[in-house]
Amino acid sequence: MWMCSPPGASEQLGTITKGDTQILLEKFAGRGAEVQANRTLARLKTFFGWCAEQGLVPASPVLGMKPLLREVARDRAFTDQEIRWFWAGCATLGWPFGHRFKLLLVTAQRRDEVGGLALPELDLGARLWVIPRERAKSDRVNEVALSDLALDLIEAAKTERNKHDHLEQSPLLFTTTGETVVSGFSRAKANLDAAMERLARRTRGLPEEDAEY
């Protein structure tokens, strides 16, 4: 297959056809990786568009090709009431997951990026959190602007962490060992869900077995 050809293979850019690309994308789809197929097609369009502009190919072989999967944007978001339940639920969890969950919401960053936050990544004077490419899912540096609330949460997390003498010198914000990030996310998430459900029942005056939020 042309995308897997070793360096020095005889195939040239101009010999690649739309059919070749379709076969490649269908291999992704065949193993259930339709989203990856879409991303590959997008990159190929950019690449071959550039090749055509430079005169390296007469025309892009992927011009007009459609993604294999129609992707739908995730539009589910917390309501104002759910945010209040979430915030109050985090308070019941305490350190470290209560602080971690709140920072997830406030910064809108990924779970593992927040969980692995290291203090050297923070430039508090510039109100900036710079996630290095090796930790970012996008494989590129991610600069996150920090709001007043995010800065307050980081300081509160540091205060709680530093109550434990063995953690004061650790570069990690969310750690109980000082050497590794805190584990047990799934259990903490289940506890948060349960806390939010209790708050929802209390707010709506529903009996425990009937409440849903």
Contacts in CASP RR format, 6 or more apart in sequence:
PFRMAT RR
TARGET T0000
AUTHOR 0000-0000-0000
METHOD contacts of the structure
MODEL  1
MWMCSPPGASEQLGTITKGDTQILLEKFAGRGAEVQANRTLARLKTFFGW
CAEQGLVPASPVLGMKPLLREVARDRAFTDQEIRWFWAGCATLGWPFGHR
FKLLLVTAQRRDEVGGLALPELDLGARLWVIPRERAKSDRVNEVALSDLA
LDLIEAAKTERNKHDHLEQSPLLFTTTGETVVSGFSRAKANLDAAMERLA
RRTRGLPEEDAEY
1 20 0 8 1.000
1 23 0 8 1.000
1 24 0 8 1.000
1 27 0 8 1.000
2 11 0 8 1.000
2 16 0 8 1.000
2 20 0 8 1.000
2 24 0 8 1.000
3 24 0 8 1.000
5 11 0 8 1.000
13 51 0 8 1.000
13 56 0 8 1.000
13 57 0 8 1.000
14 56 0 8 1.000
14 57 0 8 1.000
14 58 0 8 1.000
14 61 0 8 1.000
16 57 0 8 1.000
16 61 0 8 1.000
17 61 0 8 1.000
18 61 0 8 1.000
18 62 0 8 1.000
18 65 0 8 1.000
19 61 0 8 1.000
20 61 0 8 1.000
21 41 0 8 1.000
21 44 0 8 1.000
21 61 0 8 1.000
21 62 0 8 1.000
21 65 0 8 1.000
22 65 0 8 1.000
24 40 0 8 1.000
25 37 0 8 1.000
25 40 0 8 1.000
25 41 0 8 1.000
25 68 0 8 1.000
26 37 0 8 1.000
26 68 0 8 1.000
28 34 0 8 1.000
28 36 0 8 1.000
28 37 0 8 1.000
28 40 0 8 1.000
28 68 0 8 1.000
29 37 0 8 1.000
29 68 0 8 1.000
29 69 0 8 1.000
34 68 0 8 1.000
34 69 0 8 1.000
35 69 0 8 1.000
35 71 0 8 1.000
37 67 0 8 1.000
37 68 0 8 1.000
37 69 0 8 1.000
38 67 0 8 1.000
38 68 0 8 1.000
38 69 0 8 1.000
38 71 0 8 1.000
41 62 0 8 1.000
41 65 0 8 1.000
41 67 0 8 1.000
41 68 0 8 1.000
42 67 0 8 1.000
44 62 0 8 1.000
45 60 0 8 1.000
45 62 0 8 1.000
45 63 0 8 1.000
45 65 0 8 1.000
48 57 0 8 1.000
48 60 0 8 1.000
48 61 0 8 1.000
48 62 0 8 1.000
48 63 0 8 1.000
49 60 0 8 1.000
51 57 0 8 1.000
51 60 0 8 1.000
52 58 0 8 1.000
52 59 0 8 1.000
52 60 0 8 1.000
78 86 0 8 1.000
78 105 0 8 1.000
81 203 0 8 1.000
82 196 0 8 1.000
82 213 0 8 1.000
83 105 0 8 1.000
85 195 0 8 1.000
85 196 0 8 1.000
85 199 0 8 1.000
85 200 0 8 1.000
85 203 0 8 1.000
85 213 0 8 1.000
86 101 0 8 1.000
86 105 0 8 1.000
86 192 0 8 1.000
86 196 0 8 1.000
87 102 0 8 1.000
88 195 0 8 1.000
88 199 0 8 1.000
89 98 0 8 1.000
89 192 0 8 1.000
89 195 0 8 1.000
89 196 0 8 1.000
89 199 0 8 1.000
90 97 0 8 1.000
90 98 0 8 1.000
90 99 0 8 1.000
90 101 0 8 1.000
90 102 0 8 1.000
90 192 0 8 1.000
91 98 0 8 1.000
92 191 0 8 1.000
92 195 0 8 1.000
93 101 0 8 1.000
93 188 0 8 1.000
93 191 0 8 1.000
93 192 0 8 1.000
93 195 0 8 1.000
94 160 0 8 1.000
95 157 0 8 1.000
95 160 0 8 1.000
95 161 0 8 1.000
96 157 0 8 1.000
96 160 0 8 1.000
96 161 0 8 1.000
96 174 0 8 1.000
96 175 0 8 1.000
96 176 0 8 1.000
96 182 0 8 1.000
97 182 0 8 1.000
97 185 0 8 1.000
97 188 0 8 1.000
97 191 0 8 1.000
97 192 0 8 1.000
98 188 0 8 1.000
98 192 0 8 1.000
99 153 0 8 1.000
99 156 0 8 1.000
99 157 0 8 1.000
99 160 0 8 1.000
99 174 0 8 1.000
100 114 0 8 1.000
100 115 0 8 1.000
100 157 0 8 1.000
100 174 0 8 1.000
100 182 0 8 1.000
100 188 0 8 1.000
101 188 0 8 1.000
101 192 0 8 1.000
102 153 0 8 1.000
103 114 0 8 1.000
103 117 0 8 1.000
103 150 0 8 1.000
103 153 0 8 1.000
103 154 0 8 1.000
103 157 0 8 1.000
104 111 0 8 1.000
104 114 0 8 1.000
106 147 0 8 1.000
106 149 0 8 1.000
106 150 0 8 1.000
106 153 0 8 1.000
107 114 0 8 1.000
107 129 0 8 1.000
107 144 0 8 1.000
107 146 0 8 1.000
107 150 0 8 1.000
109 131 0 8 1.000
109 142 0 8 1.000
109 144 0 8 1.000
110 137 0 8 1.000
111 185 0 8 1.000
112 135 0 8 1.000
113 131 0 8 1.000
113 135 0 8 1.000
113 136 0 8 1.000
113 137 0 8 1.000
113 142 0 8 1.000
114 174 0 8 1.000
115 173 0 8 1.000
115 174 0 8 1.000
115 181 0 8 1.000
115 182 0 8 1.000
116 135 0 8 1.000
116 172 0 8 1.000
116 173 0 8 1.000
116 174 0 8 1.000
116 181 0 8 1.000
117 129 0 8 1.000
117 172 0 8 1.000
117 173 0 8 1.000
117 174 0 8 1.000
118 171 0 8 1.000
118 172 0 8 1.000
118 173 0 8 1.000
119 158 0 8 1.000
119 171 0 8 1.000
119 172 0 8 1.000
119 173 0 8 1.000
120 171 0 8 1.000
121 129 0 8 1.000
121 130 0 8 1.000
121 131 0 8 1.000
121 132 0 8 1.000
122 128 0 8 1.000
122 129 0 8 1.000
122 130 0 8 1.000
122 146 0 8 1.000
122 154 0 8 1.000
123 129 0 8 1.000
123 130 0 8 1.000
124 146 0 8 1.000
124 151 0 8 1.000
124 154 0 8 1.000
127 145 0 8 1.000
127 146 0 8 1.000
127 147 0 8 1.000
127 151 0 8 1.000
128 143 0 8 1.000
128 144 0 8 1.000
128 145 0 8 1.000
128 146 0 8 1.000
129 143 0 8 1.000
129 144 0 8 1.000
129 146 0 8 1.000
129 150 0 8 1.000
130 141 0 8 1.000
130 142 0 8 1.000
130 143 0 8 1.000
130 144 0 8 1.000
131 141 0 8 1.000
131 142 0 8 1.000
131 143 0 8 1.000
131 144 0 8 1.000
132 141 0 8 1.000
133 139 0 8 1.000
133 140 0 8 1.000
133 141 0 8 1.000
133 142 0 8 1.000
136 142 0 8 1.000
146 154 0 8 1.000
154 173 0 8 1.000
157 173 0 8 1.000
157 174 0 8 1.000
158 173 0 8 1.000
161 167 0 8 1.000
161 168 0 8 1.000
161 170 0 8 1.000
161 173 0 8 1.000
161 174 0 8 1.000
161 175 0 8 1.000
162 168 0 8 1.000
164 176 0 8 1.000
166 178 0 8 1.000
167 175 0 8 1.000
167 176 0 8 1.000
167 178 0 8 1.000
170 178 0 8 1.000
170 179 0 8 1.000
172 178 0 8 1.000
172 179 0 8 1.000
172 180 0 8 1.000
172 181 0 8 1.000
174 181 0 8 1.000
174 182 0 8 1.000
175 181 0 8 1.000
175 182 0 8 1.000
176 182 0 8 1.000
196 213 0 8 1.000
197 211 0 8 1.000
197 212 0 8 1.000
197 213 0 8 1.000
200 206 0 8 1.000
200 211 0 8 1.000
200 212 0 8 1.000
200 213 0 8 1.000
201 207 0 8 1.000
201 208 0 8 1.000
201 211 0 8 1.000
204 211 0 8 1.000
END
